[in-house]
């Protein structure tokens, strides 16, 4: 989820981490069990005068399968579900509007299940998870290829 956002003007930072669970300062080993209630997320810091929130949403949707409530591609489990965490009422309204528009677009034959939720405490992931795609480019490419993400993107997002 990092690479589509990282070189965009107005994006100041992207941190991989966890949100929404019951364990304080969880580790990846805990989160990957699906028992902590956390979701794997990225926290994006941005300048809305350069990169508006709407643009974040436009870039986010094509990265995911918004119809899958049991994970994403090869990654299965509640920790891999999709969500948009908002920080204020304006973000909530814009996220709900974009979700509704996507649902009405006819692009998918199943309902959009991505949750729109208030942001709660964010826990940064371990250092080895930060910029994983840059630190492990060959492994990342292979994992992405076998995950089904690119096939899905080509079918539904023409990318």
Secondary structure, DSSP 8 states (H G I E B T S, - for coil): --HHHHTSTTEEEEEEEEES-SSTT--HHHHTTT-S--EEEEEEEE-TTTS-HHHHHHHHHTTS-TT-SSEETTEESGGG--EEEESSHHHHHHHHHHHHHHHHTSS-SS----EEEE---EEE--GGGTTHHHHTHHHHHHHHHHHTHHHHHHHHH--
